[in-house]
Amino acid sequence: MAAILSLTLLPGSASADAPSPRDPSAPIDKRVAALVADLTLEEKAGQMTQAEKGSITDPADITTYGLGSILSGGGGAPDPNTPEAWADMIDGYQARALETRQKIPMIYGADAVHGHNNVSGATIMPHNLGLGASRSPELAKRAAEVTAIETRATGVPWTFAPCLCVARDDRWGRTYESFGEDPELVSSMVDVVDGLQGTDLTSNTTVLATAKHFVGDGGTTYGSSTTEDYKIDQGITELTREQLRDLHIAPFETAVDRNVGSVMPSYSSVDHPDDDTGPVKMHANDELINGVLKQELGFQGFVISDWKAIDQIPGDYASDVRTSINAGVDMVMVPYDYKTFISTLISEVNAGRIPMERIDDAVTRILTAKEKLGLFDKPYADRTHIGTIGSAEHRAVAREAAAASQVLLKNDGDALPLASQGKLYVAGSNADDLGNQMGGWSISWQGSSGDTTEGTTILEGIREVAPDLEVTHSKDASAPTDGHDTGLVVVGETPYAEGKGDVGVGGHDMKLSAADSAAVSKVCGEIETCVVVTVSGRPLEITSQLDQMDALVAAWLPGSEGAGVADTLFGDVGYSGKLPVSWPRSVDDEPINVGDPDYDPLFPYGAGLTTD
Ligand code: GLC
């Protein structure tokens, strides 16, 4: 009861003492130490709490409970969903945080994972798998710099990105969030952290980055998931420690060396093949969070849990809280019942089951990040660059990244580049669908088909790049094909995110839909030259129809600037992309990765034809 009563504290009543004044001239570590020493347990618990914006029914709770952080989950936008409304919303929360006794600013987090993708009108970059295909850390860094500018301008100083997952089984619904199957490729892309964080986190053009999901999220065994109706997402990573280090820990070592500001553990579990310990949830994994991430790798930032992830730890909620915090989690993305989390955390500390040293360490890490971001001095949105959101300059970077991510897998008879004169027949489900080419984590958590934001579809890009071309667009290829020089069929997947995209969930099968398969057969059967483009979050099984195609391009999820796909189709930009994952002959061959014994993909990791 005592713990609950303590939660009725009103601002300023936590202690009779006035807060000790913050000395802005002192070094950050001294300022933080002085502040931590002056906080009550209730105030410390509040700093370790992250609530989802939609769960805050009474904004006064931000002050009452001293919430240290608030987030927008996937699609968590204000209404209207405009950059200005985002900044207004977050400033409103911040004002409440600054009414607390110590006036500690809250830190707002969001998933800006391929652009500031929750915001209508923002520039949407290719998803990571396409950036991996570009093999250009420099370009990925520039895309991240644009993302950081657009994100910070809306008052969001922290993104839950990049995913440093190493996708080893493409049946995983998060394959497209990975830069690829090779840990060296993924590590090379950690330049994205530099693009997001820059050299000065107080700048209005940078944001705190999050390396996620630590560790082994991309290496789980198909069928091992115990979450909802998922198949592989949030499953068990069954590797030796040596394999885990080589394949999945390596990119996080690079990120820690780049001073990544936060790390998010994975929902998945790590097995212990060397003994009979059995799989341990990553959010409960003292050995890997405290032992490897913080002690061995020297991670100085803070560990933010995933969404409601501690609830998955075996045991009751009190056990979940103490196990995760004692394992090294510093802030918990609750995200709904923040009152219960706070009261439970306080109870566990008061009972001596969570050492105060652990609490002080967690709060020190969190407050250090807030100081580095300059939030104590400038807690409100700096809207200087808000007008650049979705600008032509930013979209040009996204277009360049989309073009560089294209992988040319087949080009018989130099079918590509296409002529910019004559008659082109365009078919397929993803030729003219902005939502499908952006994929998941676009405006909403799962993404959705159609014109969900501003951008250019691949078909619109074709018309822009080749205005003199006579284009017949027939999504289902029902229009007559006669008289056309070339047929282009853009096929692929509809959007999904996380385990809802696992093969075997929601109809996802890594194969062409019946309509797309029929369109390929018709167009490629009736028009002399036929090009197929796949727009998908992973390789698709196309083996049985490959012989029908003169050319095949993997476009991945190119984002809002479909003209980037057209730039390569017409040769304005040469093809240079390389497969970031192995392309299987059959879905049943998964997992299939470079280096496997008897490796026999349809197209090997690193494949990709180049054109001038
Ligand atoms: C999700 C994802 C994580 C994301 C978080 C907040 O479940 O696993 O990548 O950052 O929740 O949206």
Boltz pocket constraint, residues with backbone or C-beta under 6 A from the ligand:
constraints:
  - pocket:
      binder: B
      contacts: [[A, 72], [A, 73], [A, 74], [A, 111], [A, 160], [A, 212], [A, 306], [A, 307], [A, 498]]
      max_distance: 6.0
